[in-house]
């Protein structure tokens, strides 16, 4: 069920930012889990994490909230 939601959120992101931006910044982002009001996502590099947090954090959150209004926080981590 979480993966289905994640697929829909990725579709919203793709529609919102466009294919090129999505491919550059979000294509390698993975869902790690959803717990209460928080969604945990991961990316492969610190640079991606920093860029997404600086430029797209609110957009990622709003895409999740469109799917799950109870989500109030996105935690972005670097995969090891």
Rosetta constraint file for C-alpha pairs under 8 A:
AtomPair CA 1 CA 5 HARMONIC 6.40 0.50
AtomPair CA 2 CA 6 HARMONIC 6.07 0.50
AtomPair CA 2 CA 33 HARMONIC 7.64 0.50
AtomPair CA 2 CA 34 HARMONIC 7.39 0.50
AtomPair CA 3 CA 7 HARMONIC 6.10 0.50
AtomPair CA 3 CA 31 HARMONIC 7.62 0.50
AtomPair CA 4 CA 8 HARMONIC 6.44 0.50
AtomPair CA 5 CA 9 HARMONIC 6.13 0.50
AtomPair CA 5 CA 67 HARMONIC 6.90 0.50
AtomPair CA 6 CA 10 HARMONIC 6.08 0.50
AtomPair CA 6 CA 31 HARMONIC 6.86 0.50
AtomPair CA 7 CA 11 HARMONIC 6.28 0.50
AtomPair CA 8 CA 12 HARMONIC 6.30 0.50
AtomPair CA 8 CA 67 HARMONIC 7.69 0.50
AtomPair CA 9 CA 13 HARMONIC 6.20 0.50
AtomPair CA 9 CA 63 HARMONIC 5.69 0.50
AtomPair CA 9 CA 64 HARMONIC 5.93 0.50
AtomPair CA 9 CA 67 HARMONIC 6.93 0.50
AtomPair CA 10 CA 14 HARMONIC 6.05 0.50
AtomPair CA 11 CA 15 HARMONIC 6.18 0.50
AtomPair CA 12 CA 16 HARMONIC 6.02 0.50
AtomPair CA 12 CA 63 HARMONIC 6.11 0.50
AtomPair CA 13 CA 17 HARMONIC 6.06 0.50
AtomPair CA 13 CA 18 HARMONIC 7.89 0.50
AtomPair CA 13 CA 22 HARMONIC 7.05 0.50
AtomPair CA 13 CA 59 HARMONIC 7.67 0.50
AtomPair CA 13 CA 60 HARMONIC 7.00 0.50
AtomPair CA 13 CA 63 HARMONIC 6.51 0.50
AtomPair CA 14 CA 18 HARMONIC 5.31 0.50
AtomPair CA 14 CA 19 HARMONIC 5.80 0.50
AtomPair CA 14 CA 21 HARMONIC 7.98 0.50
AtomPair CA 14 CA 22 HARMONIC 5.41 0.50
AtomPair CA 15 CA 19 HARMONIC 7.50 0.50
AtomPair CA 17 CA 21 HARMONIC 5.92 0.50
AtomPair CA 17 CA 22 HARMONIC 6.24 0.50
AtomPair CA 18 CA 22 HARMONIC 6.03 0.50
AtomPair CA 19 CA 23 HARMONIC 6.00 0.50
AtomPair CA 20 CA 24 HARMONIC 6.18 0.50
AtomPair CA 21 CA 25 HARMONIC 6.03 0.50
AtomPair CA 21 CA 26 HARMONIC 7.66 0.50
AtomPair CA 22 CA 26 HARMONIC 5.00 0.50
AtomPair CA 22 CA 27 HARMONIC 6.12 0.50
AtomPair CA 23 CA 27 HARMONIC 4.93 0.50
AtomPair CA 25 CA 29 HARMONIC 7.93 0.50
AtomPair CA 25 CA 48 HARMONIC 6.75 0.50
AtomPair CA 25 CA 52 HARMONIC 7.06 0.50
AtomPair CA 28 CA 43 HARMONIC 6.11 0.50
AtomPair CA 28 CA 44 HARMONIC 7.08 0.50
AtomPair CA 29 CA 41 HARMONIC 6.64 0.50
AtomPair CA 29 CA 42 HARMONIC 5.56 0.50
AtomPair CA 29 CA 43 HARMONIC 4.72 0.50
AtomPair CA 29 CA 44 HARMONIC 7.59 0.50
AtomPair CA 30 CA 41 HARMONIC 5.54 0.50
AtomPair CA 30 CA 42 HARMONIC 5.21 0.50
AtomPair CA 30 CA 43 HARMONIC 6.49 0.50
AtomPair CA 31 CA 39 HARMONIC 7.85 0.50
AtomPair CA 31 CA 40 HARMONIC 6.32 0.50
AtomPair CA 31 CA 41 HARMONIC 4.60 0.50
AtomPair CA 31 CA 42 HARMONIC 6.46 0.50
AtomPair CA 32 CA 39 HARMONIC 7.84 0.50
AtomPair CA 32 CA 40 HARMONIC 5.29 0.50
AtomPair CA 32 CA 41 HARMONIC 5.24 0.50
AtomPair CA 32 CA 42 HARMONIC 6.54 0.50
AtomPair CA 33 CA 39 HARMONIC 6.02 0.50
AtomPair CA 33 CA 40 HARMONIC 5.19 0.50
AtomPair CA 33 CA 41 HARMONIC 7.12 0.50
AtomPair CA 34 CA 38 HARMONIC 5.92 0.50
AtomPair CA 34 CA 39 HARMONIC 4.48 0.50
AtomPair CA 34 CA 40 HARMONIC 6.15 0.50
AtomPair CA 35 CA 39 HARMONIC 6.39 0.50
AtomPair CA 36 CA 70 HARMONIC 7.79 0.50
AtomPair CA 36 CA 71 HARMONIC 7.37 0.50
AtomPair CA 37 CA 70 HARMONIC 5.65 0.50
AtomPair CA 37 CA 71 HARMONIC 4.23 0.50
AtomPair CA 37 CA 72 HARMONIC 5.32 0.50
AtomPair CA 37 CA 73 HARMONIC 6.33 0.50
AtomPair CA 38 CA 71 HARMONIC 5.61 0.50
AtomPair CA 38 CA 72 HARMONIC 6.17 0.50
AtomPair CA 38 CA 73 HARMONIC 4.75 0.50
AtomPair CA 38 CA 74 HARMONIC 5.77 0.50
AtomPair CA 38 CA 75 HARMONIC 7.05 0.50
AtomPair CA 39 CA 71 HARMONIC 7.05 0.50
AtomPair CA 39 CA 73 HARMONIC 6.38 0.50
AtomPair CA 39 CA 74 HARMONIC 4.95 0.50
AtomPair CA 39 CA 75 HARMONIC 6.07 0.50
AtomPair CA 40 CA 74 HARMONIC 6.02 0.50
AtomPair CA 40 CA 75 HARMONIC 4.70 0.50
AtomPair CA 40 CA 76 HARMONIC 5.98 0.50
AtomPair CA 40 CA 77 HARMONIC 7.48 0.50
AtomPair CA 41 CA 74 HARMONIC 7.26 0.50
AtomPair CA 41 CA 75 HARMONIC 6.12 0.50
AtomPair CA 41 CA 76 HARMONIC 4.89 0.50
AtomPair CA 41 CA 77 HARMONIC 6.28 0.50
AtomPair CA 42 CA 49 HARMONIC 8.00 0.50
AtomPair CA 42 CA 76 HARMONIC 5.43 0.50
AtomPair CA 42 CA 77 HARMONIC 4.63 0.50
AtomPair CA 42 CA 78 HARMONIC 5.41 0.50
AtomPair CA 42 CA 79 HARMONIC 5.83 0.50
AtomPair CA 43 CA 48 HARMONIC 6.60 0.50
AtomPair CA 43 CA 49 HARMONIC 6.34 0.50
AtomPair CA 43 CA 76 HARMONIC 7.38 0.50
AtomPair CA 43 CA 77 HARMONIC 6.38 0.50
AtomPair CA 43 CA 78 HARMONIC 5.10 0.50
AtomPair CA 43 CA 79 HARMONIC 5.85 0.50
AtomPair CA 44 CA 48 HARMONIC 7.33 0.50
AtomPair CA 44 CA 78 HARMONIC 5.53 0.50
AtomPair CA 44 CA 79 HARMONIC 5.16 0.50
AtomPair CA 44 CA 80 HARMONIC 7.47 0.50
AtomPair CA 45 CA 49 HARMONIC 6.46 0.50
AtomPair CA 45 CA 78 HARMONIC 5.75 0.50
AtomPair CA 45 CA 79 HARMONIC 7.28 0.50
AtomPair CA 46 CA 50 HARMONIC 6.11 0.50
AtomPair CA 46 CA 78 HARMONIC 6.04 0.50
AtomPair CA 47 CA 51 HARMONIC 6.09 0.50
AtomPair CA 48 CA 52 HARMONIC 6.00 0.50
AtomPair CA 49 CA 53 HARMONIC 6.07 0.50
AtomPair CA 49 CA 76 HARMONIC 6.53 0.50
AtomPair CA 49 CA 77 HARMONIC 6.86 0.50
AtomPair CA 49 CA 78 HARMONIC 6.78 0.50
AtomPair CA 50 CA 54 HARMONIC 6.03 0.50
AtomPair CA 51 CA 55 HARMONIC 5.95 0.50
AtomPair CA 51 CA 56 HARMONIC 7.66 0.50
AtomPair CA 52 CA 56 HARMONIC 4.93 0.50
AtomPair CA 52 CA 57 HARMONIC 6.00 0.50
AtomPair CA 53 CA 57 HARMONIC 4.77 0.50
AtomPair CA 53 CA 76 HARMONIC 7.82 0.50
AtomPair CA 56 CA 60 HARMONIC 6.15 0.50
AtomPair CA 57 CA 61 HARMONIC 6.20 0.50
AtomPair CA 57 CA 74 HARMONIC 7.66 0.50
AtomPair CA 58 CA 62 HARMONIC 6.07 0.50
AtomPair CA 59 CA 63 HARMONIC 6.17 0.50
AtomPair CA 60 CA 64 HARMONIC 6.36 0.50
AtomPair CA 60 CA 74 HARMONIC 7.81 0.50
AtomPair CA 61 CA 65 HARMONIC 6.11 0.50
AtomPair CA 61 CA 71 HARMONIC 7.71 0.50
AtomPair CA 61 CA 72 HARMONIC 7.30 0.50
AtomPair CA 61 CA 73 HARMONIC 6.90 0.50
AtomPair CA 61 CA 74 HARMONIC 6.30 0.50
AtomPair CA 62 CA 66 HARMONIC 6.16 0.50
AtomPair CA 63 CA 67 HARMONIC 6.77 0.50
AtomPair CA 64 CA 68 HARMONIC 5.81 0.50
AtomPair CA 64 CA 69 HARMONIC 7.43 0.50
AtomPair CA 64 CA 71 HARMONIC 6.83 0.50
AtomPair CA 65 CA 69 HARMONIC 4.25 0.50
AtomPair CA 65 CA 70 HARMONIC 6.80 0.50
AtomPair CA 65 CA 71 HARMONIC 5.73 0.50
AtomPair CA 65 CA 72 HARMONIC 7.54 0.50
